[in-house]
Amino acid sequence: MMTKYWLNDFAIEDFIKSALKEDFYYGDITTDAVCQNIENPQFVVYLTTRADGVLCGRPIFEKIFEILAKDDVKADFYFSDGDFIKKGDKIAKISGDARYILTGERLALNFVQKLSGIATYTRKFQSLVDKYGVRVVDTRKNTPNFRLFEKYAVKVGGNYLHRFNLSDCVMLKDNHIALLGGSITNAVECIRKNLSHAHKIEVECDTLEQVKEALDCNVDIIMLDNMNCEQMKKSCEIINKKAIVEASGCVTLDNIEEIASTGVDVISTSAIVMKAPTLDLAFDYN
């Protein structure tokens, strides 16, 4: 099973409780009415998939019912996060108090559908460039307050992660450089005066001249921003393994292999998260 490092219980419980409050704060008037005259209402349903994909979100799914129902609902999974699931597969058996199963159904599905969609989509991108030894990574273009889960899904899908937040590493973008008169050299010198030895410096470049300047500054990572493949090839020749080369901008399933063939080390794209369709999963009672 995928490591739960990215989803430590203390990190996700508050988020799940907040989501439950949003949906359930004043009760579930439908389920409460249906079950009020049934003594000890018990129910069995199955989490099933209506499309092929990569499962992701099992720890969250389990935690939702643990918080909502304690020991009154049991989820028995037949697959782990990262497993490939096929249309028609029964992924898990959910049994126990019908009130909690019906109340938690939508929230549990929302999580696992969204995260499985990201894991499925991101695996498609990485599989196209594995032969080049290139890593596909995510970006900070995430759903606000949902980054932890989206990055977890990227990992489950087999991709890699860029910085998690603004304190992870330095990324000098065009607007930072513009504030210092357009000089990468000045920007890097300014950063180094205050930077911890533990942090790397990445510079965004959109011209070959900027690539040369960044290289002269001995930065750790050079991002080739929205360059065409010919420019990327030339940049990789100039850099010549003296820095990590990251390509970014307008990456799609149609062009990612061509980008990987230019010699870059990393391809970053928001598409693996922001454009991933949800995976069609459902609760079925038979």
Secondary structure in CASP SS format (residue, H / E / C, confidence):
PFRMAT SS
TARGET T0000
AUTHOR 0000-0000-0000
METHOD secondary structure of the structure
MODEL  1
M C 1.00
M C 1.00
T C 1.00
K C 1.00
Y H 1.00
W H 1.00
L H 1.00
N C 1.00
D H 1.00
F H 1.00
A H 1.00
I H 1.00
E H 1.00
D H 1.00
F H 1.00
I H 1.00
K H 1.00
S H 1.00
A H 1.00
L H 1.00
K H 1.00
E H 1.00
D H 1.00
F H 1.00
Y C 1.00
Y C 1.00
G C 1.00
D C 1.00
I H 1.00
T H 1.00
T H 1.00
D H 1.00
A H 1.00
V H 1.00
C H 1.00
Q C 1.00
N C 1.00
I C 1.00
E C 1.00
N C 1.00
P C 1.00
Q E 1.00
F E 1.00
V E 1.00
V E 1.00
Y E 1.00
L E 1.00
T E 1.00
T E 1.00
R C 1.00
A C 1.00
D C 1.00
G E 1.00
V E 1.00
L C 1.00
C C 1.00
G C 1.00
R H 1.00
P H 1.00
I H 1.00
F H 1.00
E H 1.00
K H 1.00
I H 1.00
F H 1.00
E H 1.00
I H 1.00
L H 1.00
A H 1.00
K C 1.00
D C 1.00
D C 1.00
V E 1.00
K E 1.00
A E 1.00
D E 1.00
F E 1.00
Y C 1.00
F C 1.00
S C 1.00
D C 1.00
G C 1.00
D C 1.00
F E 1.00
I E 1.00
K C 1.00
K C 1.00
G C 1.00
D C 1.00
K E 1.00
I E 1.00
A E 1.00
K E 1.00
I E 1.00
S E 1.00
G E 1.00
D E 1.00
A H 1.00
R H 1.00
Y H 1.00
I H 1.00
L H 1.00
T H 1.00
G H 1.00
E H 1.00
R H 1.00
L H 1.00
A H 1.00
L H 1.00
N H 1.00
F H 1.00
V H 1.00
Q H 1.00
K H 1.00
L H 1.00
S H 1.00
G H 1.00
I H 1.00
A H 1.00
T H 1.00
Y H 1.00
T H 1.00
R H 1.00
K H 1.00
F H 1.00
Q H 1.00
S H 1.00
L H 1.00
V H 1.00
D H 1.00
K H 1.00
Y H 1.00
G C 1.00
V C 1.00
R E 1.00
V E 1.00
V E 1.00
D C 1.00
T C 1.00
R C 1.00
K C 1.00
N C 1.00
T C 1.00
P C 1.00
N C 1.00
F C 1.00
R H 1.00
L H 1.00
F H 1.00
E H 1.00
K H 1.00
Y H 1.00
A H 1.00
V H 1.00
K H 1.00
V H 1.00
G C 1.00
G C 1.00
N C 1.00
Y E 1.00
L C 1.00
H C 1.00
R C 1.00
F C 1.00
N C 1.00
L C 1.00
S C 1.00
D C 1.00
C C 1.00
V E 1.00
M E 1.00
L E 1.00
K C 1.00
D H 1.00
N H 1.00
H H 1.00
I H 1.00
A H 1.00
L H 1.00
L C 1.00
G C 1.00
G C 1.00
S C 1.00
I H 1.00
T H 1.00
N H 1.00
A H 1.00
V H 1.00
E H 1.00
C H 1.00
I H 1.00
R H 1.00
K C 1.00
N C 1.00
L C 1.00
S C 1.00
H C 1.00
A C 1.00
H C 1.00
K C 1.00
I E 1.00
E E 1.00
V E 1.00
E E 1.00
C E 1.00
D C 1.00
T C 1.00
L H 1.00
E H 1.00
Q H 1.00
V H 1.00
K H 1.00
E H 1.00
A H 1.00
L H 1.00
D H 1.00
C C 1.00
N C 1.00
V C 1.00
D C 1.00
I E 1.00
I E 1.00
M E 1.00
L E 1.00
D E 1.00
N C 1.00
M C 1.00
N C 1.00
C H 1.00
E H 1.00
Q H 1.00
M H 1.00
K H 1.00
K H 1.00
S H 1.00
C H 1.00
E H 1.00
I H 1.00
I H 1.00
N C 1.00
K C 1.00
K C 1.00
A C 1.00
I E 1.00
V E 1.00
E E 1.00
A E 1.00
S E 1.00
G C 1.00
C C 1.00
V C 1.00
T C 1.00
L C 1.00
D C 1.00
N C 1.00
I H 1.00
E H 1.00
E H 1.00
I H 1.00
A H 1.00
S C 1.00
T C 1.00
G C 1.00
V C 1.00
D C 1.00
V E 1.00
I E 1.00
S E 1.00
T C 1.00
S C 1.00
A H 1.00
I H 1.00
V H 1.00
M H 1.00
K C 1.00
A C 1.00
P C 1.00
T C 1.00
L C 1.00
D C 1.00
L E 1.00
A E 1.00
F E 1.00
D E 1.00
Y C 1.00
N C 1.00
END
